Amino acid sequence: AWQNCPTLEDLRQLLSSKLDAISSETIASLTAYNFILEALFGAASY
């Protein structure tokens, strides 16, 4: 919500705390779309 991080370390800490609050099930539901997985696996095969 429009937070200003004066340093890169402050930004890292803020992002880390926000990501820790998200459950692994939520992350999986946002990232487990077939087209994302296919793009990632395709990129990894090069």
ABEGO torsion letter per residue (X at the ends): XGBBBABAAAAAAAAAAAAAABBAAAAAAAAABAAAAAAAAAAAAX
